[in-house]
Amino acid sequence: MKRALYLFMLLLICRPAFPQTQQLAAIVAEADVPGIQLVYTKDNTSHIYNMGVEKDGSPYKVSSGTIFEAASLSKTVFAYAVLRLYDRGLISLDTPLLSYLGGAYERFTQPDPGYAKITARMALRHTSGLPNWGNDSGVALQFTPDSCFSYSGEGYWFLQRAVEKIMGKPLNNVMQQEVFIPLGMKNSSYVWNQYMDAATAKGLTSVDKNKHGDANAAFSLTTNARDFNIFLQALLSGKGLKPATHRMMIEKASAANRFDEKEVPADAYIDWGLGIGLQKNEKGNAIWHWGDNGDYKCFYMAFPDSRESLVYFTHNRNGLNMTADILRLFFGPQTAWAAQWLDYGYKYPLVIKDLRRTLLRRGYENAMTVVNEKKQKDPGYQLTEHDLNALGYVLLNKGKKREAVEIFKLNIQLFPFSWNTYDSEGEAYPENEHTAGHIKKLKQP
């Protein structure tokens, strides 16, 4: 009943209505996401979907003017700007970045000749050898530059510093000059500004709004789906880039077989261009990227041949769990390799969906009894620690503390030797001395 009411409310506050509205509302509700801002473009016509509220517990509706953090979608926009500079001969893609910085970069705190090998091309295609992020004291190479793929925000930050040195101005000024003003992206910035104080999601606290004072090419872009769709369509058409540079950006620059990680089936269908992910499947070749700044989750995918594109923003930790369903809804039946490569969401979503429906009827306090009954009926019935933990946090974020505690208790019963199950219950119910005692006992040698 509650889910049906949630779906009804999403439909009520979605304007305007399009054929996919009802299905999209169902997907968003099933993922426990309170709202979404999405723009889908096909045949030069854009459809705008603003659904739900800006975050759990907020009375404010998502509108086209709502501002979201773009997280790592920042990287694609920055890459486009770098390639515009390359087209004008202001930066080389294959000159060591340290040469632009006078041979020194403050993040490199340990002597290593490998730093001098890193170029803009390596940073853009994630083969710099740098990890995603170092720490407050600095960063060190994890492998020889250009010998492997490893997604790296540090690489983009390093490239940003070189661009700022070349241009003699801070990153956001460069982005205004090269992207935002030429394309008319009036609601976008890599640093917080007064407009965003007025236009951002109302009802959010200062903790929820990061208010990035320092621009970071890897993650600090704030924007909305309407602005980002303008950028996507410009990118698809090659606007602002020489034809050869445009092709270079969206063609394979590196295989995306991740350093020091087990190979997965999706690896064969995912590559990396310059600042963008590439996917090949039944529908053809696509460009894509995801963003994850804590509770801010977002995603885009576009097909260069047809110029069909989709971008969406959410303010909820489950925002990327529904990517595959959204892609199939708008682009048609296909294998969502990008979503599989990212590996967000439940490992066994149908099992969790069935368990939730049963517990809504039987009561969360009967979780262990319900699971035992299902195992008796089906010896192959399987729940994972990951899925139960994720479900517990979904319930906790929605203010359902009692139900969350019951799920965490179920996880402890099924996986008694995992300290994380006890830790999660303690986070949901910190005054639970029983949990604290179990954690202490479990961690003793």
C-alpha positions as CSV (number, residue, x, y, z in Angstrom):
1,M,0.0,0.0,0.0
2,K,2.8,2.4,0.9
3,R,4.7,1.7,-2.3
4,A,1.5,2.3,-4.3
5,L,1.0,5.6,-2.6
6,Y,4.7,6.5,-3.2
7,L,4.3,5.7,-6.9
8,F,1.1,7.8,-7.1
9,M,2.8,10.8,-5.5
10,L,5.7,10.5,-7.9
11,L,3.2,10.6,-10.8
12,L,1.4,13.6,-9.3
13,I,4.5,15.8,-9.1
14,C,6.1,14.8,-12.4
15,R,5.7,17.6,-15.1
16,P,5.4,17.2,-18.0
17,A,4.1,13.7,-18.6
18,F,5.6,11.4,-21.4
19,P,5.0,7.8,-22.4
20,Q,7.8,6.5,-20.0
21,T,6.5,8.4,-17.0
22,Q,4.7,5.6,-15.3
23,Q,7.4,3.0,-15.9
24,L,10.1,5.4,-14.7
25,A,8.1,6.3,-11.6
26,A,7.9,2.5,-10.8
27,I,11.6,2.0,-11.3
28,V,12.4,5.0,-9.0
29,A,10.0,3.8,-6.3
30,E,11.3,0.2,-6.5
31,A,14.8,1.5,-5.9
32,D,13.7,3.5,-2.9
33,V,14.9,6.8,-4.5
34,P,12.8,9.8,-3.4
35,G,13.2,11.8,-6.6
36,I,15.0,12.0,-10.0
37,Q,15.8,14.7,-12.6
38,L,16.2,13.2,-16.0
39,V,16.5,14.4,-19.6
40,Y,16.2,12.1,-22.6
41,T,16.9,13.3,-26.1
42,K,16.1,11.5,-29.4
43,D,15.6,13.0,-32.9
44,N,16.5,16.4,-31.6
45,T,13.6,16.4,-29.2
46,S,14.3,16.4,-25.4
47,H,11.9,15.0,-22.8
48,I,12.3,16.3,-19.3
49,Y,11.3,14.2,-16.3
50,N,11.2,15.8,-12.8
51,M,9.9,13.3,-10.3
52,G,9.5,13.2,-6.5
53,V,11.2,15.2,-3.9
54,E,14.8,16.4,-3.6
55,K,15.8,14.0,-0.8
56,D,14.2,11.7,1.8
57,G,12.1,13.7,4.2
58,S,12.1,16.9,2.1
59,P,8.8,18.6,1.1
60,Y,10.4,20.2,-1.9
61,K,9.8,18.9,-5.3
62,V,12.5,18.2,-7.9
63,S,12.2,20.8,-10.7
64,S,14.3,21.5,-13.8
65,G,16.1,24.2,-11.8
66,T,17.2,21.9,-9.0
67,I,20.9,21.8,-8.7
68,F,22.8,18.6,-8.1
69,E,26.4,17.6,-7.6
70,A,27.6,16.0,-10.9
71,A,30.4,14.1,-9.1
72,S,32.6,12.3,-11.6
73,L,30.6,13.6,-14.6
74,S,32.9,16.6,-14.0
75,K,35.6,14.6,-15.7
76,T,33.9,14.5,-19.1
77,V,33.3,18.2,-19.2
78,F,36.8,19.0,-18.1
79,A,38.2,16.6,-20.7
80,Y,36.2,18.4,-23.4
81,A,37.8,21.7,-22.3
82,V,41.3,20.2,-22.3
83,L,40.8,19.0,-25.9
84,R,39.6,22.5,-26.9
85,L,42.9,23.8,-25.6
86,Y,44.7,21.0,-27.5
87,D,43.0,22.1,-30.7
88,R,44.5,25.6,-30.3
89,G,48.0,24.3,-29.5
90,L,47.9,25.5,-25.9
91,I,48.6,22.0,-24.4
92,S,50.1,18.8,-25.8
93,L,48.5,15.5,-24.9
94,D,51.9,13.8,-24.9
95,T,54.2,16.2,-23.1
96,P,54.9,15.3,-19.4
97,L,52.7,17.4,-17.2
98,L,55.5,18.2,-14.8
99,S,57.1,20.2,-17.5
100,Y,54.2,22.7,-17.4
101,L,54.6,22.9,-13.6
102,G,58.3,23.7,-13.5
103,G,59.2,20.1,-12.6
104,A,57.4,19.9,-9.2
105,Y,54.0,19.1,-8.0
106,E,53.1,19.3,-4.2
107,R,51.1,16.1,-4.2
108,F,54.2,14.1,-5.2
109,T,55.9,13.7,-1.8
110,Q,58.1,10.7,-2.6
111,P,60.9,10.7,-5.2
112,D,59.9,8.7,-8.2
113,P,61.1,9.1,-11.8
114,G,57.8,7.7,-13.0
115,Y,56.0,11.0,-12.2
116,A,57.8,12.7,-15.1
117,K,56.3,10.2,-17.5
118,I,52.6,11.2,-16.9
119,T,51.0,13.1,-19.7
120,A,47.5,14.6,-20.3
121,R,46.6,11.7,-22.5
122,M,47.4,9.2,-19.7
123,A,45.4,11.2,-17.2
124,L,42.4,11.5,-19.5
125,R,42.3,7.7,-20.2
126,H,43.2,6.7,-16.6
127,T,46.5,5.1,-17.3
128,S,48.6,7.6,-15.3
129,G,49.6,5.0,-12.7
130,L,48.1,7.1,-9.9
131,P,45.4,5.6,-7.6
132,N,41.9,7.1,-7.5
133,W,42.8,9.2,-4.5
134,G,45.9,9.5,-2.2
135,N,45.6,11.0,1.2
136,D,46.1,14.4,2.9
137,S,49.9,14.0,2.8
138,G,50.1,13.2,-0.9
139,V,50.0,10.4,-3.5
140,A,52.3,7.7,-4.9
141,L,52.3,5.7,-8.1
142,Q,50.7,2.3,-7.9
143,F,52.1,1.1,-11.3
144,T,54.3,2.3,-14.1
145,P,52.5,5.1,-16.0
146,D,50.7,3.9,-19.2
147,S,51.1,0.2,-18.4
148,C,47.6,-0.4,-17.2
149,F,44.1,1.1,-16.6
150,S,43.1,2.3,-13.2
151,Y,40.4,5.0,-12.6
152,S,42.1,8.0,-11.1
153,G,40.7,11.3,-9.8
154,E,44.3,12.2,-8.8
155,G,45.3,12.0,-12.5
156,Y,42.6,14.6,-13.3
157,W,43.6,16.8,-10.4
158,F,47.2,16.7,-11.6
159,L,46.1,17.6,-15.2
160,Q,44.0,20.4,-13.7
161,R,47.0,22.0,-12.1
162,A,48.9,22.0,-15.4
163,V,45.9,23.6,-17.2
164,E,45.6,26.3,-14.6
165,K,49.3,27.0,-15.0
166,I,49.1,27.2,-18.8
167,M,46.0,29.4,-18.8
168,G,47.1,31.6,-15.9
169,K,43.6,31.4,-14.3
170,P,41.7,29.0,-11.9
171,L,39.8,26.0,-13.2
172,N,36.3,27.5,-13.0
173,N,37.3,30.5,-15.1
174,V,38.8,28.2,-17.7
175,M,35.5,26.2,-17.7
176,Q,33.4,29.3,-18.0
177,Q,35.5,30.4,-21.0
178,E,35.7,27.0,-22.8
179,V,32.4,25.4,-22.0
180,F,29.8,27.1,-19.9
181,I,29.5,30.4,-21.7
182,P,29.9,29.1,-25.3
183,L,27.3,26.4,-24.7
184,G,24.9,28.5,-22.6
185,M,25.2,26.3,-19.4
186,K,24.0,29.0,-17.1
187,N,23.5,26.7,-14.1
188,S,26.9,25.0,-14.0
189,S,30.0,25.7,-12.0
190,Y,33.0,23.9,-10.4
191,V,32.8,26.2,-7.4
192,W,29.8,27.2,-5.3
193,N,28.2,30.6,-6.0
194,Q,25.4,32.7,-4.8
195,Y,23.0,31.5,-7.5
196,M,23.4,28.0,-6.2
197,D,22.6,29.1,-2.7
198,A,19.2,30.2,-4.1
199,A,18.6,27.4,-6.7
200,T,19.9,24.3,-5.0
201,A,17.8,21.7,-3.4
202,K,15.8,23.5,-0.8
203,G,15.6,22.0,2.6
204,L,19.2,20.6,2.5
205,T,21.4,21.4,5.4
206,S,24.9,22.8,5.1
207,V,26.2,19.3,5.7
208,D,24.3,18.0,2.7
209,K,25.6,20.7,0.4
210,N,29.3,20.3,0.0
211,K,29.6,23.9,-1.3
212,H,32.9,23.3,-3.0
213,G,35.0,26.4,-2.5
214,D,38.0,24.9,-4.4
215,A,37.4,23.6,-7.9
216,N,38.4,20.0,-8.6
217,A,38.2,18.8,-12.2
218,A,37.4,15.2,-11.0
219,F,34.3,15.9,-8.9
220,S,33.2,19.4,-8.0
221,L,30.9,20.3,-10.9
222,T,27.4,21.4,-9.8
223,T,24.8,21.5,-12.5
224,N,21.4,20.1,-13.5
225,A,20.1,17.6,-16.2
226,R,19.0,20.4,-18.5
227,D,22.5,22.0,-18.6
228,F,24.3,18.7,-18.8
229,N,22.0,17.6,-21.7
230,I,23.1,20.8,-23.6
231,F,26.7,19.7,-23.1
232,L,26.0,16.1,-24.1
233,Q,24.3,17.1,-27.4
234,A,27.2,19.5,-28.2
235,L,29.6,16.7,-27.5
236,L,27.8,14.2,-29.7
237,S,27.8,16.7,-32.6
238,G,31.5,17.6,-32.1
239,K,30.7,21.2,-31.5
240,G,33.7,23.2,-30.4
241,L,36.2,20.5,-31.4
242,K,38.1,19.7,-34.6
243,P,36.6,16.6,-36.3
244,A,39.8,14.5,-35.7
245,T,39.8,15.6,-32.0
246,H,36.2,14.7,-31.6
247,R,36.8,11.2,-33.0
248,M,39.8,10.8,-30.8
249,M,37.8,11.7,-27.7
250,I,35.1,9.1,-28.3
251,E,37.2,6.3,-29.7
252,K,39.1,3.6,-27.7
253,A,42.1,5.0,-25.9
254,S,42.5,2.3,-23.3
255,A,41.0,-1.1,-22.4
256,A,39.2,-0.8,-19.1
257,N,40.6,-3.9,-17.5
258,R,41.2,-2.6,-14.0
259,F,44.5,-2.8,-12.2
260,D,44.7,-5.4,-9.5
261,E,41.1,-6.4,-9.8
262,K,39.5,-9.7,-10.8
263,E,38.4,-9.7,-14.4
264,V,34.6,-9.7,-14.9
265,P,32.4,-10.5,-18.0
266,A,31.6,-6.8,-18.5
267,D,35.3,-6.0,-19.1
268,A,35.1,-7.3,-22.6
269,Y,32.5,-4.7,-23.6
270,I,33.9,-1.6,-21.8
271,D,36.8,0.6,-22.9
272,W,37.8,4.1,-22.2
273,G,38.2,7.2,-24.4
274,L,39.5,10.5,-23.3
275,G,37.4,11.5,-20.4
276,I,34.6,9.0,-21.1
277,G,33.6,5.4,-20.8
278,L,32.8,3.4,-23.9
279,Q,30.3,0.5,-24.2
280,K,29.6,-1.8,-27.1
281,N,26.4,-3.9,-27.0
282,E,23.4,-5.0,-29.2
283,K,22.4,-1.4,-29.7
284,G,25.8,-0.2,-30.9
285,N,28.6,1.9,-29.5
286,A,27.8,4.3,-26.6
287,I,29.7,6.8,-24.5
288,W,28.9,7.0,-20.8
289,H,30.0,8.0,-17.3
290,W,28.8,7.7,-13.7
291,G,29.0,10.0,-10.7
292,D,29.1,9.2,-7.0
293,N,29.6,11.9,-4.4
294,G,28.2,10.0,-1.4
295,D,24.4,10.5,-1.5
296,Y,24.6,12.3,-4.9
297,K,24.5,9.7,-7.7
298,C,24.2,10.4,-11.4
299,F,24.7,8.8,-14.8
300,Y,24.7,9.5,-18.5
301,M,24.8,7.4,-21.7
302,A,24.7,8.6,-25.3
303,F,25.0,7.0,-28.8
304,P,27.1,9.0,-31.1
305,D,25.7,7.6,-34.3
306,S,22.1,8.5,-33.5
307,R,22.8,11.3,-31.0
308,E,20.4,9.7,-28.6
309,S,21.2,10.6,-25.0
310,L,20.1,10.3,-21.4
311,V,21.3,11.9,-18.2
312,Y,19.9,11.7,-14.7
313,F,20.7,13.1,-11.3
314,T,19.5,11.9,-7.8
315,H,20.3,12.7,-4.2
316,N,20.1,9.3,-2.7
317,R,22.6,6.5,-2.0
318,N,20.5,4.1,-4.2
319,G,20.6,6.4,-7.2
320,L,22.8,4.1,-9.3
321,N,21.1,0.8,-8.4
322,M,18.4,1.5,-11.0
323,T,20.7,2.4,-14.0
324,A,20.2,-0.8,-16.0
325,D,16.4,-0.6,-15.7
326,I,16.4,3.1,-16.8
327,L,18.7,2.4,-19.8
328,R,16.4,-0.4,-20.9
329,L,13.3,1.7,-20.5
330,F,14.5,4.5,-22.7
331,F,17.0,2.8,-25.1
332,G,15.1,-0.5,-25.4
333,P,16.1,-4.1,-24.5
334,Q,19.8,-4.6,-24.4
335,T,22.7,-5.7,-22.1
336,A,23.6,-2.8,-19.8
337,W,27.3,-3.7,-19.6
338,A,28.2,-0.3,-18.1
339,A,25.9,-0.9,-15.2
340,Q,27.4,-4.4,-14.7
341,W,30.9,-3.0,-14.8
342,L,30.0,-0.5,-12.1
343,D,28.4,-3.3,-10.0
344,Y,26.0,-1.1,-7.9
345,G,22.9,-2.5,-6.3
346,Y,21.9,-5.9,-5.0
347,K,23.6,-9.0,-6.1
348,Y,20.3,-10.8,-6.1
349,P,17.6,-8.1,-6.5
350,L,14.7,-10.5,-7.1
351,V,15.5,-12.3,-3.9
352,I,15.6,-9.1,-1.9
353,K,12.4,-7.8,-3.6
354,D,10.6,-11.1,-2.6
355,L,11.9,-10.9,1.0
356,R,10.8,-7.3,1.4
357,R,7.3,-8.1,0.2
358,T,7.0,-11.1,2.5
359,L,8.3,-9.1,5.5
360,L,5.9,-6.2,4.9
361,R,3.1,-8.8,5.2
362,R,4.6,-11.0,8.0
363,G,6.5,-8.4,10.0
364,Y,10.3,-7.7,10.0
365,E,10.5,-9.2,13.5
366,N,9.8,-12.6,11.8
367,A,12.7,-12.3,9.4
368,M,14.6,-15.4,10.5
369,T,11.5,-17.5,10.5
370,V,10.6,-16.3,7.0
371,V,14.1,-17.1,5.7
372,N,14.1,-20.6,7.2
373,E,10.7,-21.3,5.6
374,K,12.0,-20.2,2.2
375,K,15.1,-22.3,2.6
376,Q,13.0,-25.4,3.3
377,K,10.9,-24.8,0.2
378,D,14.0,-24.1,-2.0
379,P,17.3,-25.5,-0.9
380,G,19.0,-23.2,-3.4
381,Y,17.6,-20.1,-1.7
382,Q,20.4,-17.6,-1.2
383,L,20.9,-14.3,0.6
384,T,24.2,-12.5,0.7
385,E,25.7,-10.4,3.5
386,H,26.1,-7.5,1.0
387,D,22.5,-7.5,0.0
388,L,21.1,-7.7,3.6
389,N,23.5,-5.0,4.7
390,A,22.4,-2.8,1.8
391,L,18.8,-3.4,2.6
392,G,19.4,-2.5,6.2
393,Y,20.8,0.9,5.3
394,V,18.0,1.6,2.8
395,L,15.5,1.1,5.7
396,L,17.7,3.2,8.0
397,N,17.9,6.1,5.6
398,K,14.1,6.1,5.2
399,G,13.8,6.4,9.0
400,K,12.7,2.8,9.5
401,K,15.1,2.1,12.4
402,R,13.1,-0.8,13.9
403,E,12.9,-2.6,10.5
404,A,16.6,-1.9,9.8
405,V,17.7,-3.4,13.1
406,E,15.8,-6.6,12.4
407,I,17.5,-6.9,9.0
408,F,20.9,-6.3,10.6
409,K,20.1,-8.9,13.2
410,L,19.1,-11.4,10.5
411,N,22.5,-10.7,8.8
412,I,24.3,-11.4,12.1
413,Q,22.4,-14.7,12.4
414,L,23.3,-15.8,8.9
415,F,26.9,-14.5,8.9
416,P,28.0,-14.6,12.6
417,F,31.7,-14.4,11.8
418,S,31.6,-11.1,9.9
419,W,32.5,-8.1,12.1
420,N,30.7,-5.8,9.6
421,T,27.3,-7.3,10.4
422,Y,27.7,-6.3,14.0
423,D,29.1,-3.0,13.2
424,S,26.1,-2.2,11.0
425,E,23.6,-3.1,13.7
426,G,25.6,-0.9,16.1
427,E,25.3,2.0,13.7
428,A,21.5,1.5,13.5
429,Y,21.1,1.0,17.2
430,P,24.1,2.4,19.0
431,E,22.7,1.9,22.4
432,N,22.5,-1.9,21.8
433,E,24.9,-3.3,24.3
434,H,24.4,-6.8,23.0
435,T,25.9,-5.7,19.6
436,A,28.8,-3.9,21.2
437,G,29.6,-7.0,23.3
438,H,29.6,-9.2,20.2
439,I,31.9,-6.8,18.3
440,K,34.4,-6.8,21.2
441,K,34.3,-10.6,21.4
442,L,34.6,-11.1,17.6
443,K,37.7,-8.8,17.4
444,Q,39.5,-10.5,20.3
445,P,42.5,-12.6,19.1
